[in-house]
Amino acid sequence: MTDIVSASETSSLRGIGGDLIIMGPPGVGKGTQAKALAQEHGWVQLSTGEVFRDHIRRQTDLGRRVKGYLERGEYVPDDVTVRMVRAKLEDIPPSTRVLLDGFPRTVEQAKALDRLFGEMGRHLGGVLLLDAPREALVARLNGRALAEHRADDTPEIIANRLDVYEEQTRPVISYYEDRGLVKRVSGLGSVADVSARLREAVE
Protein backbone atom coordinates (compact mmCIF):
# COMPACT_ATOMS: atom_id res chain seq x y z
CA MET A 1 0.00 0.00 0.00
CA THR A 2 1.31 3.46 -0.83
CA ASP A 3 1.68 6.06 1.89
CA ILE A 4 -1.40 7.88 3.13
CA VAL A 5 -1.07 11.63 3.18
CA SER A 6 -2.68 14.03 5.60
CA ALA A 7 -5.61 16.26 4.73
CA SER A 8 -3.29 19.26 4.59
CA GLU A 9 -1.59 17.66 1.60
CA THR A 10 -4.88 17.36 -0.30
CA SER A 11 -5.41 21.09 -0.59
CA SER A 12 -5.10 21.10 -4.38
CA LEU A 13 -8.68 19.81 -4.59
CA ARG A 14 -9.94 23.03 -3.07
CA GLY A 15 -11.94 25.18 -5.39
CA ILE A 16 -11.91 22.63 -8.21
CA GLY A 17 -15.29 22.28 -9.86
CA GLY A 18 -16.83 19.18 -11.34
CA ASP A 19 -18.01 15.91 -9.97
CA LEU A 20 -16.07 13.84 -7.44
CA ILE A 21 -15.41 10.17 -6.83
CA ILE A 22 -14.86 8.76 -3.36
CA MET A 23 -12.94 5.50 -3.33
CA GLY A 24 -11.53 3.13 -0.77
CA PRO A 25 -11.43 -0.50 0.30
CA PRO A 26 -14.35 -2.28 2.00
CA GLY A 27 -14.71 -1.20 5.61
CA VAL A 28 -12.96 2.15 5.27
CA GLY A 29 -16.23 4.05 5.79
CA LYS A 30 -16.60 5.70 2.40
CA GLY A 31 -20.39 5.26 2.31
CA THR A 32 -20.84 7.04 5.64
CA GLN A 33 -18.46 9.80 4.63
CA ALA A 34 -19.95 10.19 1.16
CA LYS A 35 -23.43 10.63 2.59
CA ALA A 36 -22.24 13.28 5.04
CA LEU A 37 -20.25 15.17 2.39
CA ALA A 38 -23.12 15.16 -0.07
CA GLN A 39 -25.62 16.40 2.52
CA GLU A 40 -23.28 19.11 3.76
CA HIS A 41 -22.53 20.50 0.32
CA GLY A 42 -25.87 19.89 -1.40
CA TRP A 43 -24.46 17.33 -3.82
CA VAL A 44 -26.14 14.17 -5.09
CA GLN A 45 -24.58 10.99 -3.70
CA LEU A 46 -24.72 8.26 -6.31
CA SER A 47 -24.05 5.05 -4.39
CA THR A 48 -24.10 1.92 -6.51
CA GLY A 49 -24.15 -0.26 -3.39
CA GLU A 50 -27.28 1.45 -2.08
CA VAL A 51 -28.98 1.13 -5.46
CA PHE A 52 -28.12 -2.57 -5.66
CA ARG A 53 -29.39 -3.22 -2.13
CA ASP A 54 -32.60 -1.31 -2.88
CA HIS A 55 -33.25 -3.52 -5.92
CA ILE A 56 -32.58 -6.62 -3.81
CA ARG A 57 -35.06 -5.46 -1.16
CA ARG A 58 -37.69 -4.83 -3.85
CA GLN A 59 -36.87 -8.16 -5.56
CA THR A 60 -36.55 -6.58 -8.99
CA ASP A 61 -34.96 -8.36 -11.96
CA LEU A 62 -31.76 -6.40 -11.33
CA GLY A 63 -31.90 -7.26 -7.65
CA ARG A 64 -32.19 -10.96 -8.35
CA ARG A 65 -29.31 -10.76 -10.81
CA VAL A 66 -26.87 -8.94 -8.53
CA LYS A 67 -27.73 -10.58 -5.20
CA GLY A 68 -25.46 -13.58 -5.71
CA TYR A 69 -22.50 -11.43 -6.69
CA LEU A 70 -22.81 -9.26 -3.58
CA GLU A 71 -23.29 -12.20 -1.23
CA ARG A 72 -20.10 -13.80 -2.57
CA GLY A 73 -18.14 -10.57 -2.20
CA GLU A 74 -17.72 -10.26 -5.96
CA TYR A 75 -18.22 -7.24 -8.19
CA VAL A 76 -21.38 -6.94 -10.25
CA PRO A 77 -20.50 -7.24 -13.99
CA ASP A 78 -19.36 -4.00 -15.59
CA ASP A 79 -22.14 -3.86 -18.18
CA VAL A 80 -24.87 -4.07 -15.53
CA THR A 81 -23.26 -1.45 -13.31
CA VAL A 82 -22.54 0.98 -16.14
CA ARG A 83 -26.14 0.81 -17.41
CA MET A 84 -27.41 1.54 -13.93
CA VAL A 85 -25.06 4.50 -13.46
CA ARG A 86 -26.02 5.90 -16.86
CA ALA A 87 -29.71 5.75 -15.95
CA LYS A 88 -29.05 7.53 -12.65
CA LEU A 89 -26.90 10.26 -14.22
CA GLU A 90 -29.52 10.92 -16.89
CA ASP A 91 -31.92 11.93 -14.10
CA ILE A 92 -29.47 14.45 -12.58
CA PRO A 93 -29.10 17.93 -14.12
CA PRO A 94 -25.54 18.56 -15.38
CA SER A 95 -25.38 21.63 -13.12
CA THR A 96 -25.86 19.47 -10.02
CA ARG A 97 -22.61 18.17 -8.57
CA VAL A 98 -22.42 14.39 -8.12
CA LEU A 99 -20.37 12.42 -5.62
CA LEU A 100 -19.88 8.90 -6.98
CA ASP A 101 -19.61 6.26 -4.25
CA GLY A 102 -18.79 2.67 -5.23
CA PHE A 103 -18.19 3.45 -8.89
CA PRO A 104 -15.96 2.97 -10.79
CA ARG A 105 -14.49 -0.22 -9.35
CA THR A 106 -12.67 -1.51 -12.43
CA VAL A 107 -10.60 0.18 -15.12
CA GLU A 108 -13.28 -0.65 -17.68
CA GLN A 109 -15.85 1.12 -15.52
CA ALA A 110 -13.52 4.13 -15.24
CA LYS A 111 -13.22 4.30 -19.01
CA ALA A 112 -17.00 3.96 -19.34
CA LEU A 113 -17.43 6.83 -16.89
CA ASP A 114 -15.14 8.99 -19.02
CA ARG A 115 -17.40 8.30 -21.98
CA LEU A 116 -20.56 9.01 -19.98
CA PHE A 117 -19.20 12.29 -18.67
CA GLY A 118 -18.19 13.28 -22.21
CA GLU A 119 -21.69 12.54 -23.52
CA MET A 120 -23.40 14.38 -20.66
CA GLY A 121 -21.15 17.42 -20.49
CA ARG A 122 -19.82 16.55 -17.04
CA HIS A 123 -16.32 17.02 -15.67
CA LEU A 124 -14.43 14.93 -13.12
CA GLY A 125 -12.85 17.33 -10.64
CA GLY A 126 -11.06 14.87 -8.39
CA VAL A 127 -10.89 11.49 -6.69
CA LEU A 128 -10.88 11.24 -2.90
CA LEU A 129 -9.18 8.05 -1.76
CA LEU A 130 -9.83 6.88 1.79
CA ASP A 131 -7.30 4.29 2.84
CA ALA A 132 -6.41 2.21 5.88
CA PRO A 133 -4.31 -0.89 6.69
CA ARG A 134 -5.91 -4.25 5.92
CA GLU A 135 -5.93 -5.36 9.58
CA ALA A 136 -7.95 -2.28 10.56
CA LEU A 137 -10.42 -2.94 7.76
CA VAL A 138 -10.89 -6.59 8.76
CA ALA A 139 -11.57 -5.55 12.35
CA ARG A 140 -14.18 -3.00 11.25
CA LEU A 141 -15.90 -5.42 8.91
CA ASN A 142 -16.02 -8.16 11.53
CA GLY A 143 -17.54 -5.70 13.98
CA ARG A 144 -20.12 -4.61 11.43
CA ALA A 145 -20.99 -8.23 10.67
CA LEU A 146 -21.79 -8.83 14.34
CA ALA A 147 -23.80 -5.63 14.66
CA GLU A 148 -25.76 -5.76 11.40
CA HIS A 149 -25.87 -9.50 10.57
CA ARG A 150 -24.94 -8.74 6.96
CA ALA A 151 -24.73 -11.75 4.64
CA ASP A 152 -21.78 -10.20 2.79
CA ASP A 153 -19.61 -9.84 5.92
CA THR A 154 -18.62 -13.40 6.86
CA PRO A 155 -14.84 -13.85 7.47
CA GLU A 156 -14.40 -15.69 4.17
CA ILE A 157 -16.34 -13.12 2.19
CA ILE A 158 -14.57 -10.24 3.93
CA ALA A 159 -11.22 -11.68 2.85
CA ASN A 160 -12.50 -12.18 -0.69
CA ARG A 161 -13.85 -8.63 -0.91
CA LEU A 162 -10.51 -7.19 0.15
CA ASP A 163 -8.67 -9.43 -2.32
CA VAL A 164 -11.01 -8.41 -5.14
CA TYR A 165 -10.45 -4.75 -4.27
CA GLU A 166 -6.68 -5.15 -4.44
CA GLU A 167 -6.88 -7.00 -7.75
CA GLN A 168 -9.50 -4.96 -9.58
CA THR A 169 -9.77 -1.53 -7.95
CA ARG A 170 -6.16 -0.67 -7.11
CA PRO A 171 -5.50 -0.35 -10.88
CA VAL A 172 -8.32 2.22 -11.04
CA ILE A 173 -6.44 4.35 -8.52
CA SER A 174 -3.37 4.22 -10.76
CA TYR A 175 -5.57 5.14 -13.74
CA TYR A 176 -6.62 8.36 -12.01
CA GLU A 177 -3.23 9.02 -10.43
CA ASP A 178 -1.74 9.19 -13.91
CA ARG A 179 -4.09 12.12 -14.52
CA GLY A 180 -3.21 13.85 -11.26
CA LEU A 181 -6.72 13.48 -9.84
CA VAL A 182 -6.19 11.34 -6.72
CA LYS A 183 -5.90 12.83 -3.25
CA ARG A 184 -5.40 10.41 -0.37
CA VAL A 185 -6.98 10.85 3.04
CA SER A 186 -6.42 8.56 6.01
CA GLY A 187 -9.51 6.54 6.91
CA LEU A 188 -8.20 5.81 10.42
CA GLY A 189 -9.73 7.35 13.52
CA SER A 190 -13.26 8.36 14.40
CA VAL A 191 -15.96 9.22 11.89
CA ALA A 192 -15.60 12.86 12.95
CA ASP A 193 -11.83 12.82 12.44
CA VAL A 194 -12.13 11.41 8.92
CA SER A 195 -14.96 13.84 8.10
CA ALA A 196 -12.74 16.75 9.12
CA ARG A 197 -9.94 15.57 6.84
CA LEU A 198 -12.31 15.19 3.90
CA ARG A 199 -13.92 18.54 4.59
CA GLU A 200 -10.52 20.22 4.48
CA ALA A 201 -9.74 18.44 1.24
CA VAL A 202 -12.81 19.66 -0.66
CA GLU A 203 -13.68 23.06 0.80
N, C-alpha and C positions, 0 to 999 in steps of 0.2 A: 504494500500500500504506500502511495506517495504521501509526503508530509501534509498535515492539515495546517492551514494558515489561520491566523486570528482574523476576527471581523475587521480590524483596522487595516488589514492588507487587502480587503475586498472593496475598498472605497471607489475603485474605478467603475463600479456599477452605478454609482450615484448619478442621478440625473439622466441616465440613458433611457430613452423611450423604447416602446415595443413590448412584445409579450415576453414572458419569462418561463423557464422550465426549472422545476425543483427536482433534484435527483438525489439518490442515496440508496444504500442497501436496505433490505428488510430489517425492520426493528429500529431504524435510526430516528423515526418520528417525523418523517416528511409529511405525512398526511395531516397530522395535528398542526404542524407548523404552516403548511400550505393554507389550511382553512383559516387560521388566525391572520396570516398575511393578507389573504384575499379580503376578509371581512374588514380589516383595518384600513385598507387602501381602496376599497370599492371595486376590486377586480373580480372577475369570474374565475372560480377554481374549477378546472376541468380535470376531475379525478377519474381515470379509467377504472380503478379498483372499485370505487363507489358505484359507478355505472354498472359494472359487471355484477356486483353483489345485489344491486337493485333488480336487475333482470332475473337473477337466480331466485330472489324472494318472490317475484311475480310469476315465476315459472314460464317465462317467455321462451320462444325458440332459441334466441341467443343465450338466455340463461341456461337452458339445458345443454347447449353446445359447450359453453365455457366452464361449467361447474366442475367437470372432471379434471380439466387442466389446473384450475385453482386448487382443488383439493390435493393434487399430487405435487403442488409447489412448482408447476411448470408455467411457462408463459403461454398466453393465448396466441394462436397463430397471427402473424403479422397482418394478413389480409383482413381478418375479422376486426382486429383492433383499429386498423387504419380507416376502415369504412365507418366504424362507430365514431371515431374522432372527427372525421369529415362531417358527418351528420350533425354532431354537436357544434362544430365551428360555424357551420352554415346558419345556425340559429343565433349566433352572437354577432352584433354589429362590429365592423372592423375598427370602429373608434373605441370600443370597449376592450380594455386590457385583459388578457387571459394569463392565468398562471397554470401551466400544465403540470399535473401531478400523476406520475406513473406512466408517462409517455413522453418521449420514446424510450423503449427498453432494448431495442436492437438497432444496429447500424441501418438496416433496411427501413425501419420505422423512422429513423432520423432523416434519411433521404426522402422518404415519403412526406414527412412534415415540411421539409424544404419546398417540395412541390406544392403542397397545400397552401403554405404561406404565400408562395409566388402567385398562385391562382386567385387567392382571396385578398391580396394587397396587404398582407400582414408582415411584420418585421420581428425577428427574434432579437431581443435586446441583451439577453444574458442567460446563463445557466448557473443556478445556485446548487452547489454540491454539498450536501450534508454527509459527513463521514465519521466513522467511529471504528475502533478495533473489533475484530470478529467476536472475541470473547464477551465484550460488552453487549453486542447485538444478540448473541445467543442467550445471555442472561435476561435481557429485556423480553425476547420472544417467548422464552419459557415462562416468565412471569405473566405475560399476557395470555398465554395458553391456559394457565391455571385460573386466571380471573375471568376470562371471557368464553372459555370452552370452545375455542375456534377449531374447526376441523382441519384448517391449513397450518396449525401450529404444533403438530406433534414433533418430537425430537428428530425423527428421520426426515420429515418434510421440512423442518427448519433448516437442517443441514443441506438439503437439496436446494432449497430456495437461495441460500447464500452461495452455493456452488454455481447455480444457474446465473446469478447476478454477476459473479466474477467472470464467468465464461462469456456471457452475452452482452452485459451492460457496461462493463469496464471499457470495452472498445468504443462505446458511444461517448464516454467521457473524453477519450483521446480524439475522437472525431470533432468534438466541439473545442477541445483545447487547441487543436491545430488552427482554429479560427479565432483564438483569443477570447472566447466567450465564457470560460469556466472560472468561477470564483468559489473557493473552498471555504466552508465554515464548519467548525467542530460541532458534532452532534452530541458531545459529552456534556454532562451536567443536567440541571433541572430544565423543565420546559421553558421557564421564564428566562434562564440564562441563554438558551439557544435562540429564543425569540428575540432577545436583545441583540445578539450577534447578527441575526438575519435582518433585523430592522435597520441596524447601522449599515448593512451592506446595500440596502435598496433605497434608503431615503436620501 
